[in-house]
Amino acid sequence: MMVYLLLYKSMTQAMAAQRALTGRGIRAEVGRAPRDLEQVSCAYSIRVSAQWFPDAMGLLKSKRLEPVRVLTSFDGRGGGQL
């Protein structure tokens, strides 16, 4: 299953984005970003299903909660960068 990993620099940013998404019925799981994907000392990711990605990004943009980086993945561990 294809998923998107939305990367944030802090847990606070990631949690705010997760609350916005789940408030609209979009399932979003917060976790540490895989270490090989971290470009900053700490990074957190939100995992979003591909089917919800367009809606999720539209909502996050409207709330000014856009991620610093977006990656595609088939297993949730990272992959291609958007």
C-alpha angles and dihedrals in degrees: 000000000000117000136173124231112211109200124213131182095228141030089236092059092045093049092049090052091047092052091051092050098044089046087064094045097260112137110231126173120201122210144138114292113248107271094239089058098050113110093173128050093265128015134177128201137207115211114215128179116246091241090061098038099098092048092044094052092047091052094045091049091051090051093045090241099123116156122245090233138009124208133184122224141172095203104027094255100101136270133157124022122230 
